[in-house]
Amino acid sequence: MKISALASGSSGNCFYICNNKSGILIDCGITSKQVEERLDSIKQSPEKIKGIFVTHEHIDHIRGIDVLARKFNIPIFATKKTIASSFLCQNEDLLVPIKNDETVCIDGMNIEAFSKSHDASDPVSYKIKNGKVLSVVTDIGYACENVIDSVRDSDFLVIESNHDLDMLENGRYPYFLKARIKSDTGHLSNKNSALCVLEHAKSKMKNVVLAHLSENNNTPLAALDSFRLLKERRDLRPKVSLSLRNCMPLMKV
């Protein structure tokens, strides 16, 4: 299995995961044209995509789904409440309702949806198994038991590291927005993200990719610096890297 963050952040989120046979997307919060261009830059084809798996209905996660799905006839997997609370696709035949504890099998990849805490109708994250275990966990207010279980299981983890708390509190956002971001249905801070990995990851975890960094309340250096906490564990030495707004190269899981 391999993964690339085609986009990550408040302006759009889209993760491409593939094996030798097929590929999937976790969210599609950038335009169909951008997806095609970024796949081409990593020598992948949109024709390989056999499913788009939606985490929740916020626009930075669903912006390009309609056009991409119809152009390449790609099924869209989402919970019933997510489908009901958003416009995902003009072609309703492409919509595949799933439960938030369901596993979908695509050419050797087992994609498991699990619920999480975020301010959306029925938000989920996904754990993908294909020999190794890959989890993509963003847009979480706190590390609930489902998130902790995915961290424990993962060989490769994509996890939200949204904001530096001091930058958020001293920044220009209005009080209500700061409160939303810090809430249990908001976003995970750098520190809490690092603590989650420190406390729950197993030594088999070899890669951690920090995702959904805020453009206004975080910096790449601040996010990476928070993960120095992992040095407290001698048995845990993953490579820590960043996913930002631009496409990252394919990484082997």
Backbone as CSV, one residue per row, in Angstrom:
resi,resn,N_x,N_y,N_z,CA_x,CA_y,CA_z,C_x,C_y,C_z
1,MET,0.834,-1.192,0.000,0.000,0.000,0.000,0.873,1.247,0.000
2,LYS,0.383,2.301,-0.670,1.060,3.593,-0.686,0.034,4.691,-0.448
3,ILE,0.517,5.846,0.021,-0.367,6.970,0.291,0.282,8.273,-0.134
4,SER,-0.553,9.181,-0.612,-0.134,10.556,-0.869,-1.230,11.495,-0.392
5,ALA,-0.820,12.549,0.296,-1.764,13.625,0.608,-1.793,14.555,-0.595
6,LEU,-2.870,14.486,-1.365,-2.997,15.388,-2.511,-3.252,16.809,-2.040
7,ALA,-3.878,16.952,-0.866,-4.109,18.267,-0.254,-4.465,18.050,1.207
8,SER,-4.047,18.984,2.055,-4.376,18.885,3.470,-4.375,20.278,4.079
9,GLY,-5.464,20.625,4.744,-5.579,21.938,5.367,-6.977,22.491,5.215
10,SER,-7.193,23.687,5.747,-8.536,24.266,5.745,-9.036,24.611,4.351
11,SER,-8.135,24.707,3.361,-8.562,25.027,1.996,-8.912,23.786,1.190
12,GLY,-8.661,22.596,1.737,-9.022,21.376,1.032,-8.253,20.175,1.535
13,ASN,-8.944,19.019,1.581,-8.346,17.785,2.073,-8.648,16.636,1.122
14,CYS,-7.606,15.881,0.779,-7.781,14.763,-0.144,-6.577,13.842,-0.024
15,PHE,-6.823,12.578,0.348,-5.756,11.591,0.494,-5.973,10.458,-0.501
16,TYR,-4.908,10.123,-1.206,-4.939,9.040,-2.184,-4.190,7.841,-1.620
17,ILE,-4.839,6.673,-1.632,-4.254,5.441,-1.113,-4.413,4.368,-2.185
18,CYS,-3.357,3.600,-2.406,-3.443,2.604,-3.476,-2.623,1.371,-3.128
19,ASN,-2.975,0.275,-3.808,-2.119,-0.907,-3.855,-1.808,-1.160,-5.329
20,ASN,-1.334,-2.352,-5.655,-0.952,-2.617,-7.041,-2.143,-2.660,-7.997
21,LYS,-3.345,-2.873,-7.446,-4.526,-3.031,-8.294,-5.373,-1.767,-8.419
22,SER,-5.649,-1.124,-7.294,-6.640,-0.048,-7.273,-6.221,1.075,-6.334
23,GLY,-6.966,2.171,-6.415,-6.758,3.292,-5.517,-8.087,3.771,-4.951
24,ILE,-8.020,4.494,-3.851,-9.198,5.140,-3.269,-8.810,6.551,-2.854
25,LEU,-9.824,7.384,-2.656,-9.622,8.697,-2.057,-10.314,8.743,-0.702
26,ILE,-9.650,9.321,0.280,-10.311,9.720,1.507,-10.588,11.204,1.356
27,ASP,-11.840,11.546,1.143,-12.307,12.914,0.899,-11.829,13.432,-0.459
28,CYS,-12.478,14.496,-0.897,-12.094,15.152,-2.147,-12.486,16.621,-2.015
29,GLY,-11.695,17.346,-1.225,-11.996,18.743,-0.931,-11.301,19.734,-1.835
30,ILE,-10.741,19.240,-2.934,-10.177,20.090,-3.973,-10.901,19.780,-5.275
31,THR,-10.682,20.568,-6.296,-11.425,20.382,-7.540,-10.982,19.109,-8.261
32,SER,-11.867,18.642,-9.129,-11.547,17.465,-9.934,-10.288,17.701,-10.762
33,LYS,-10.141,18.892,-11.309,-8.955,19.220,-12.102,-7.691,19.126,-11.253
34,GLN,-7.759,19.643,-10.025,-6.594,19.563,-9.139,-6.256,18.119,-8.794
35,VAL,-7.280,17.303,-8.571,-7.034,15.881,-8.294,-6.295,15.241,-9.466
36,GLU,-6.782,15.471,-10.669,-6.148,14.882,-11.852,-4.702,15.349,-11.998
37,GLU,-4.472,16.650,-11.809,-3.116,17.195,-11.948,-2.173,16.624,-10.892
38,ARG,-2.659,16.497,-9.683,-1.789,16.030,-8.599,-1.547,14.522,-8.692
39,LEU,-2.538,13.789,-9.150,-2.301,12.370,-9.411,-1.262,12.192,-10.512
40,ASP,-1.363,13.006,-11.544,-0.399,12.927,-12.638,1.014,13.216,-12.144
41,SER,1.142,14.136,-11.184,2.467,14.495,-10.668,3.120,13.356,-9.895
42,ILE,2.306,12.400,-9.411,2.865,11.222,-8.721,2.693,9.960,-9.564
43,LYS,2.451,10.195,-10.864,2.368,9.100,-11.846,1.256,8.099,-11.523
44,GLN,0.104,8.644,-11.150,-1.074,7.830,-10.902,-2.222,8.333,-11.779
45,SER,-3.185,7.455,-12.033,-4.305,7.788,-12.915,-5.625,7.787,-12.151
46,PRO,-6.509,8.743,-12.409,-7.818,8.739,-11.759,-8.656,7.511,-12.126
47,GLU,-8.353,6.880,-13.266,-9.071,5.663,-13.652,-8.830,4.520,-12.663
48,LYS,-7.784,4.623,-11.877,-7.453,3.590,-10.895,-8.322,3.692,-9.639
49,ILE,-8.975,4.848,-9.446,-9.739,5.086,-8.217,-11.046,4.300,-8.253
50,LYS,-11.271,3.474,-7.243,-12.464,2.631,-7.176,-13.436,3.054,-6.070
51,GLY,-13.124,4.159,-5.389,-14.045,4.637,-4.366,-13.567,5.936,-3.755
52,ILE,-14.523,6.813,-3.442,-14.251,8.027,-2.678,-14.936,7.863,-1.330
53,PHE,-14.167,7.911,-0.262,-14.682,7.692,1.085,-14.748,9.032,1.818
54,VAL,-15.962,9.424,2.165,-16.209,10.745,2.721,-16.179,10.680,4.250
55,THR,-15.461,11.615,4.871,-15.417,11.651,6.333,-16.578,12.452,6.921
56,HIS,-16.905,13.586,6.284,-18.031,14.411,6.743,-18.312,15.464,5.678
57,GLU,-19.336,16.262,5.911,-19.900,17.094,4.855,-19.306,18.487,4.719
58,HIS,-18.302,18.871,5.489,-17.738,20.211,5.360,-17.079,20.377,3.995
59,ILE,-17.192,21.605,3.453,-16.840,21.837,2.055,-15.385,21.536,1.747
60,ASP,-14.488,21.695,2.720,-13.073,21.413,2.456,-12.783,19.919,2.369
61,HIS,-13.842,19.105,2.458,-13.697,17.659,2.316,-14.524,17.088,1.155
62,ILE,-15.420,17.889,0.585,-16.306,17.345,-0.458,-16.342,18.183,-1.735
63,ARG,-15.579,19.250,-1.812,-15.696,20.234,-2.897,-15.683,19.612,-4.286
64,GLY,-14.800,18.677,-4.547,-14.638,18.172,-5.913,-15.290,16.835,-6.203
65,ILE,-16.050,16.315,-5.238,-16.575,14.955,-5.385,-17.515,14.806,-6.569
66,ASP,-18.456,15.705,-6.718,-19.488,15.564,-7.750,-18.876,15.420,-9.140
67,VAL,-18.005,16.345,-9.502,-17.432,16.336,-10.855,-16.532,15.120,-11.056
68,LEU,-15.663,14.840,-10.094,-14.734,13.724,-10.242,-15.467,12.392,-10.317
69,ALA,-16.448,12.202,-9.436,-17.170,10.927,-9.402,-17.925,10.684,-10.703
70,ARG,-18.589,11.719,-11.220,-19.353,11.541,-12.458,-18.438,11.361,-13.662
71,LYS,-17.322,12.060,-13.679,-16.404,11.968,-14.820,-15.794,10.584,-14.941
72,PHE,-15.475,9.955,-13.810,-14.782,8.669,-13.842,-15.627,7.522,-13.273
73,ASN,-16.915,7.805,-13.046,-17.857,6.780,-12.589,-17.362,6.091,-11.303
74,ILE,-17.059,6.910,-10.313,-16.492,6.408,-9.055,-17.577,6.382,-7.978
75,PRO,-17.796,5.257,-7.312,-18.758,5.222,-6.205,-18.291,6.065,-5.028
76,ILE,-19.275,6.636,-4.340,-19.013,7.532,-3.204,-19.558,6.874,-1.949
77,PHE,-18.699,6.599,-1.002,-19.092,5.942,0.238,-19.201,6.983,1.353
78,ALA,-20.364,7.034,1.991,-20.595,8.000,3.072,-21.737,7.492,3.937
79,THR,-21.784,7.933,5.187,-22.882,7.533,6.060,-24.185,8.178,5.583
80,LYS,-25.294,7.586,5.962,-26.601,8.087,5.529,-26.818,9.532,5.954
81,LYS,-26.420,9.856,7.184,-26.611,11.231,7.660,-25.735,12.216,6.897
82,THR,-24.533,11.807,6.527,-23.665,12.673,5.730,-24.276,12.909,4.361
83,ILE,-24.794,11.857,3.755,-25.451,11.996,2.445,-26.653,12.925,2.551
84,ALA,-27.438,12.765,3.614,-28.653,13.563,3.778,-28.370,15.034,4.059
85,SER,-27.220,15.322,4.651,-26.940,16.685,5.087,-26.050,17.457,4.109
86,SER,-25.809,16.888,2.928,-24.915,17.557,1.979,-25.283,17.192,0.550
87,PHE,-24.753,17.976,-0.387,-24.857,17.613,-1.802,-23.526,16.993,-2.211
88,LEU,-23.555,15.703,-2.510,-22.331,15.015,-2.896,-22.245,14.764,-4.390
89,CYS,-23.390,14.423,-5.028,-23.310,14.053,-6.437,-24.675,14.132,-7.103
90,GLN,-24.683,14.655,-8.332,-25.929,14.686,-9.109,-26.404,13.286,-9.455
91,ASN,-25.482,12.379,-9.669,-25.830,10.996,-10.000,-25.976,10.210,-8.703
92,GLU,-27.195,10.069,-8.227,-27.416,9.414,-6.946,-27.101,7.914,-6.990
93,ASP,-26.999,7.351,-8.189,-26.634,5.940,-8.303,-25.205,5.683,-7.821
94,LEU,-24.390,6.729,-7.770,-23.010,6.580,-7.321,-22.874,6.652,-5.799
95,LEU,-23.949,7.012,-5.103,-23.904,7.147,-3.654,-24.106,5.782,-2.988
96,VAL,-23.178,5.420,-2.112,-23.244,4.133,-1.410,-23.276,4.405,0.096
97,PRO,-24.445,4.262,0.728,-24.513,4.499,2.173,-23.749,3.429,2.949
98,ILE,-23.003,3.869,3.954,-22.304,2.936,4.831,-22.607,3.292,6.282
99,LYS,-22.401,2.332,7.158,-22.535,2.572,8.592,-21.186,2.993,9.146
100,ASN,-21.221,3.629,10.331,-19.959,4.127,10.872,-19.125,3.071,11.579
101,ASP,-19.463,1.803,11.378,-18.612,0.712,11.855,-18.450,-0.352,10.770
102,GLU,-18.673,0.055,9.532,-18.684,-0.884,8.417,-17.323,-0.956,7.742
103,THR,-17.009,-2.132,7.180,-15.778,-2.324,6.414,-16.124,-2.610,4.955
104,VAL,-15.503,-1.875,4.054,-15.683,-2.048,2.616,-14.395,-2.638,2.049
105,CYS,-14.528,-3.663,1.220,-13.360,-4.337,0.639,-13.213,-3.956,-0.829
106,ILE,-12.039,-3.454,-1.203,-11.760,-3.072,-2.586,-10.399,-3.620,-2.979
107,ASP,-10.393,-4.669,-3.776,-9.157,-5.239,-4.340,-8.054,-5.417,-3.301
108,GLY,-8.404,-6.026,-2.189,-7.417,-6.331,-1.167,-7.292,-5.305,-0.066
109,MET,-7.849,-4.121,-0.279,-7.856,-3.095,0.763,-9.164,-3.178,1.550
110,ASN,-9.069,-3.331,2.857,-10.240,-3.338,3.730,-10.337,-1.981,4.411
111,ILE,-11.365,-1.223,4.052,-11.504,0.156,4.513,-12.597,0.205,5.577
112,GLU,-12.197,0.458,6.803,-13.113,0.439,7.946,-13.441,1.867,8.387
113,ALA,-14.722,2.184,8.451,-15.173,3.483,8.947,-15.393,3.408,10.459
114,PHE,-14.984,4.451,11.168,-15.268,4.502,12.606,-15.629,5.930,13.009
115,SER,-16.544,6.044,13.942,-17.044,7.353,14.347,-15.997,8.116,15.145
116,LYS,-16.141,9.442,15.164,-15.226,10.328,15.871,-16.008,11.554,16.332
117,SER,-15.356,12.420,17.084,-16.016,13.609,17.615,-15.649,14.835,16.787
118,HIS,-16.641,15.356,16.053,-16.456,16.568,15.254,-17.831,17.171,15.019
119,ASP,-17.879,18.468,14.713,-19.175,19.140,14.574,-19.761,18.939,13.178
120,ALA,-20.143,17.707,12.922,-20.778,17.333,11.661,-21.871,16.319,11.970
121,SER,-22.657,15.960,10.953,-23.853,15.138,11.197,-23.521,13.726,11.676
122,ASP,-22.557,13.085,11.047,-22.164,11.713,11.430,-20.729,11.486,10.960
123,PRO,-19.773,12.177,11.567,-18.397,12.139,11.064,-17.712,10.808,11.332
124,VAL,-16.893,10.387,10.381,-16.118,9.161,10.521,-14.679,9.412,10.073
125,SER,-13.783,8.548,10.521,-12.457,8.443,9.936,-12.307,7.028,9.407
126,TYR,-11.162,6.735,8.780,-11.001,5.441,8.119,-9.667,4.787,8.473
127,LYS,-9.740,3.475,8.652,-8.569,2.624,8.855,-8.521,1.634,7.692
128,ILE,-7.395,1.565,7.028,-7.265,0.721,5.840,-6.247,-0.380,6.114
129,LYS,-6.662,-1.616,5.872,-5.775,-2.769,6.094,-5.495,-3.458,4.765
130,ASN,-4.232,-3.662,4.493,-3.806,-4.419,3.314,-2.389,-4.931,3.599
131,GLY,-2.312,-5.911,4.488,-1.029,-6.333,5.018,-0.651,-5.470,6.206
132,LYS,-0.342,-4.209,5.957,-0.100,-3.219,7.001,-1.404,-2.462,7.295
133,VAL,-1.370,-1.665,8.360,-2.548,-0.896,8.769,-2.243,0.603,8.664
134,LEU,-3.073,1.295,7.922,-2.963,2.736,7.722,-4.227,3.404,8.248
135,SER,-4.070,4.431,9.064,-5.228,5.195,9.539,-5.095,6.650,9.116
136,VAL,-6.209,7.230,8.672,-6.268,8.654,8.332,-7.275,9.294,9.284
137,VAL,-6.749,10.064,10.248,-7.578,10.577,11.344,-7.409,12.090,11.442
138,THR,-8.336,12.823,10.858,-8.320,14.285,10.964,-9.688,14.776,11.402
139,ASP,-9.783,16.076,11.697,-11.049,16.695,12.107,-11.627,15.981,13.327
140,ILE,-10.873,16.002,14.407,-11.303,15.372,15.656,-11.136,16.363,16.808
141,GLY,-12.164,16.457,17.632,-12.101,17.359,18.772,-11.228,16.827,19.887
142,TYR,-11.264,15.517,20.051,-10.410,14.877,21.048,-10.201,13.423,20.651
143,ALA,-9.242,12.781,21.292,-8.929,11.388,20.969,-9.864,10.457,21.724
144,CYS,-11.000,10.145,21.102,-11.954,9.213,21.693,-11.419,7.786,21.584
145,GLU,-12.149,6.822,22.123,-11.683,5.437,22.122,-11.477,4.891,20.707
146,ASN,-12.340,5.280,19.776,-12.171,4.816,18.398,-10.865,5.322,17.797
147,VAL,-10.553,6.586,18.069,-9.306,7.163,17.574,-8.115,6.468,18.229
148,ILE,-8.190,6.271,19.526,-7.109,5.591,20.255,-6.883,4.190,19.691
149,ASP,-7.958,3.464,19.418,-7.831,2.120,18.851,-7.128,2.154,17.496
150,SER,-7.452,3.157,16.684,-6.821,3.247,15.358,-5.339,3.572,15.484
151,VAL,-4.990,4.428,16.445,-3.574,4.750,16.680,-2.825,3.491,17.122
152,ARG,-3.422,2.729,18.012,-2.790,1.488,18.498,-2.553,0.491,17.360
153,ASP,-3.481,0.433,16.431,-3.421,-0.578,15.369,-2.462,-0.213,14.241
154,SER,-2.107,1.055,14.120,-1.511,1.557,12.884,-0.012,1.322,12.760
155,ASP,0.381,0.917,11.559,1.785,0.940,11.156,2.143,2.314,10.597
156,PHE,1.147,2.960,9.992,1.307,4.276,9.353,0.107,5.107,9.769
157,LEU,0.362,6.292,10.310,-0.718,7.124,10.841,-0.676,8.519,10.241
158,VAL,-1.816,8.937,9.688,-2.034,10.341,9.337,-2.936,10.912,10.418
159,ILE,-2.460,11.929,11.138,-3.219,12.451,12.264,-3.249,13.975,12.233
160,GLU,-4.375,14.510,12.638,-4.532,15.956,12.690,-3.594,16.584,13.717
161,SER,-2.958,17.674,13.291,-2.163,18.507,14.195,-2.521,19.939,13.823
162,ASN,-3.713,20.345,14.215,-4.354,21.516,13.613,-3.788,22.853,14.058
163,HIS,-3.600,23.020,15.366,-3.247,24.355,15.846,-2.284,24.333,17.024
164,ASP,-1.539,25.416,17.116,-0.769,25.699,18.315,-1.679,26.496,19.246
165,LEU,-1.868,26.022,20.468,-2.855,26.623,21.358,-2.557,28.085,21.659
166,ASP,-1.302,28.436,21.868,-0.947,29.833,22.142,-1.238,30.720,20.935
167,MET,-0.906,30.227,19.743,-1.200,30.999,18.533,-2.697,31.205,18.362
168,LEU,-3.481,30.167,18.652,-4.933,30.281,18.535,-5.487,31.292,19.533
169,GLU,-5.086,31.170,20.799,-5.635,32.034,21.842,-5.234,33.492,21.655
170,ASN,-4.057,33.734,21.105,-3.576,35.108,20.918,-3.812,35.630,19.502
171,GLY,-4.475,34.836,18.689,-4.696,35.216,17.298,-5.918,36.086,17.095
172,ARG,-6.242,36.331,15.813,-7.285,37.293,15.462,-8.677,36.683,15.324
173,TYR,-8.812,35.368,15.521,-10.125,34.758,15.394,-11.064,35.286,16.485
174,PRO,-12.354,35.429,16.183,-13.316,35.818,17.226,-13.457,34.735,18.281
175,TYR,-13.954,35.124,19.443,-14.021,34.204,20.584,-14.794,32.936,20.248
176,PHE,-15.952,33.069,19.563,-16.789,31.896,19.302,-16.059,30.883,18.429
177,LEU,-15.237,31.373,17.483,-14.509,30.462,16.597,-13.355,29.790,17.351
178,LYS,-12.683,30.533,18.200,-11.640,29.929,19.040,-12.239,28.831,19.915
179,ALA,-13.412,29.127,20.498,-14.064,28.140,21.372,-14.451,26.894,20.588
180,ARG,-14.941,27.078,19.362,-15.316,25.928,18.529,-14.106,25.058,18.225
181,ILE,-13.006,25.679,17.834,-11.803,24.921,17.468,-11.273,24.137,18.658
182,LYS,-11.317,24.735,19.854,-10.772,24.097,21.060,-11.717,23.077,21.674
183,SER,-12.964,23.046,21.231,-13.967,22.192,21.858,-13.765,20.727,21.527
184,ASP,-14.529,19.872,22.201,-14.455,18.429,21.964,-15.027,18.018,20.615
185,THR,-15.644,18.957,19.905,-16.118,18.661,18.553,-15.395,19.531,17.524
186,GLY,-14.231,20.047,17.899,-13.472,20.915,17.015,-12.296,20.205,16.379
187,HIS,-11.083,20.719,16.692,-9.871,20.200,16.058,-8.801,19.904,17.099
188,LEU,-7.932,18.975,16.771,-6.894,18.517,17.691,-5.669,19.435,17.607
189,SER,-5.192,19.884,18.770,-4.013,20.744,18.824,-2.738,19.931,18.594
190,ASN,-1.652,20.644,18.318,-0.352,19.976,18.175,-0.031,19.128,19.395
191,LYS,-0.179,19.725,20.569,0.195,19.037,21.805,-0.651,17.792,22.034
192,ASN,-1.964,17.923,21.861,-2.840,16.768,22.100,-2.640,15.680,21.060
193,SER,-2.308,16.072,19.855,-2.008,15.087,18.820,-0.751,14.300,19.188
194,ALA,0.280,15.018,19.603,1.528,14.359,19.995,1.325,13.459,21.211
195,LEU,0.568,13.923,22.182,0.309,13.116,23.377,-0.450,11.839,23.033
196,CYS,-1.386,11.933,22.102,-2.157,10.760,21.687,-1.230,9.691,21.117
197,VAL,-0.306,10.098,20.260,0.634,9.145,19.670,1.591,8.616,20.737
198,LEU,2.105,9.513,21.567,3.032,9.104,22.619,2.422,8.044,23.533
199,GLU,1.167,8.254,23.916,0.532,7.391,24.913,-0.012,6.089,24.336
200,HIS,-0.352,6.079,23.040,-1.105,4.935,22.532,-0.482,4.183,21.364
201,ALA,0.469,4.774,20.674,1.073,4.075,19.532,1.904,2.891,20.001
202,LYS,1.957,1.876,19.152,2.831,0.732,19.409,4.144,0.919,18.644
203,SER,5.143,0.162,19.044,6.476,0.325,18.463,6.498,0.008,16.968
204,LYS,5.483,-0.711,16.469,5.438,-1.041,15.041,5.157,0.181,14.164
205,MET,4.689,1.290,14.767,4.389,2.475,13.972,5.682,3.069,13.429
206,LYS,5.795,3.139,12.103,7.022,3.604,11.466,6.889,4.980,10.826
207,ASN,5.657,5.434,10.593,5.459,6.742,9.967,4.281,7.463,10.604
208,VAL,4.471,8.752,10.866,3.386,9.634,11.298,3.406,10.854,10.389
209,VAL,2.271,11.135,9.755,2.141,12.315,8.905,1.176,13.281,9.590
210,LEU,1.631,14.490,9.843,0.804,15.501,10.493,-0.029,16.219,9.435
211,ALA,-1.338,16.328,9.702,-2.265,16.804,8.681,-3.188,17.891,9.211
212,HIS,-3.855,18.552,8.261,-4.870,19.574,8.549,-4.307,20.709,9.417
213,LEU,-3.074,21.141,9.118,-2.488,22.269,9.834,-3.222,23.560,9.476
214,SER,-3.548,24.332,10.487,-4.192,25.627,10.272,-3.199,26.595,9.632
215,GLU,-3.699,27.376,8.674,-2.852,28.385,8.031,-2.627,29.589,8.937
216,ASN,-3.547,29.824,9.874,-3.491,31.028,10.710,-3.036,30.762,12.139
217,ASN,-3.210,29.539,12.610,-2.959,29.245,14.023,-1.918,28.149,14.226
218,ASN,-1.059,27.974,13.232,-0.041,26.933,13.323,1.072,27.241,12.342
219,THR,2.186,26.575,12.519,3.267,26.588,11.541,3.803,25.166,11.435
220,PRO,4.394,24.812,10.305,4.996,23.478,10.197,6.025,23.215,11.295
221,LEU,6.817,24.225,11.632,7.837,24.047,12.663,7.211,23.780,14.025
222,ALA,6.131,24.509,14.349,5.464,24.305,15.645,4.877,22.906,15.743
223,ALA,4.275,22.435,14.648,3.683,21.092,14.654,4.763,20.027,14.847
224,LEU,5.836,20.133,14.076,6.919,19.158,14.197,7.576,19.218,15.571
225,ASP,7.734,20.423,16.106,8.378,20.588,17.414,7.590,19.885,18.515
226,SER,6.253,19.901,18.410,5.417,19.243,19.416,5.686,17.751,19.468
227,PHE,6.032,17.178,18.332,6.234,15.727,18.276,7.610,15.284,18.773
228,ARG,8.393,16.238,19.270,9.623,15.853,19.968,9.305,15.072,21.241
229,LEU,8.061,15.199,21.706,7.619,14.428,22.872,7.851,12.929,22.696
230,LEU,7.814,12.461,21.452,7.942,11.028,21.205,9.291,10.486,21.665
231,LYS,10.265,11.368,21.854,11.578,10.921,22.315,11.528,10.359,23.731
232,GLU,10.426,10.621,24.433,10.274,10.064,25.776,10.142,8.540,25.756
233,ARG,9.805,7.988,24.583,9.689,6.530,24.453,10.817,5.985,23.587
234,ARG,11.642,5.150,24.158,12.752,4.577,23.414,12.300,3.555,22.385
235,ASP,11.111,2.976,22.601,10.636,1.937,21.693,9.853,2.499,20.518
236,LEU,9.681,3.816,20.473,8.849,4.425,19.434,9.683,5.445,18.666
237,ARG,9.998,5.127,17.413,10.831,6.003,16.602,10.273,6.152,15.184
238,PRO,9.037,6.632,15.040,8.508,6.804,13.692,9.130,8.009,12.990
239,LYS,9.122,7.960,11.678,9.464,9.136,10.891,8.261,10.078,10.935
240,VAL,8.482,11.338,11.313,7.400,12.316,11.410,7.551,13.315,10.267
241,SER,6.495,13.454,9.463,6.524,14.372,8.329,5.220,15.147,8.249
242,LEU,5.129,16.042,7.283,3.984,16.950,7.173,3.247,16.752,5.868
243,SER,1.924,16.920,5.919,1.140,17.068,4.695,0.556,18.470,4.703
244,LEU,0.755,19.186,3.610,0.324,20.573,3.533,-0.633,20.749,2.357
245,ARG,-0.799,21.973,1.913,-1.781,22.235,0.856,-1.376,21.628,-0.483
246,ASN,-0.076,21.469,-0.710,0.381,20.916,-1.972,0.610,19.413,-1.867
247,CYS,0.623,18.758,-2.994,0.725,17.297,-3.055,2.053,16.806,-2.505
248,MET,2.002,15.739,-1.715,3.213,15.103,-1.229,3.484,13.847,-2.035
249,PRO,4.738,13.409,-2.152,5.048,12.194,-2.926,4.370,10.970,-2.317
250,LEU,4.235,9.934,-3.144,3.723,8.656,-2.643,4.679,8.101,-1.586
251,MET,4.126,7.655,-0.461,4.916,7.038,0.598,4.451,5.606,0.781
252,LYS,5.384,4.716,0.952,5.051,3.317,1.179,4.613,3.108,2.627
253,VAL,3.526,2.353,2.809,3.023,2.070,4.151,3.829,0.914,4.745
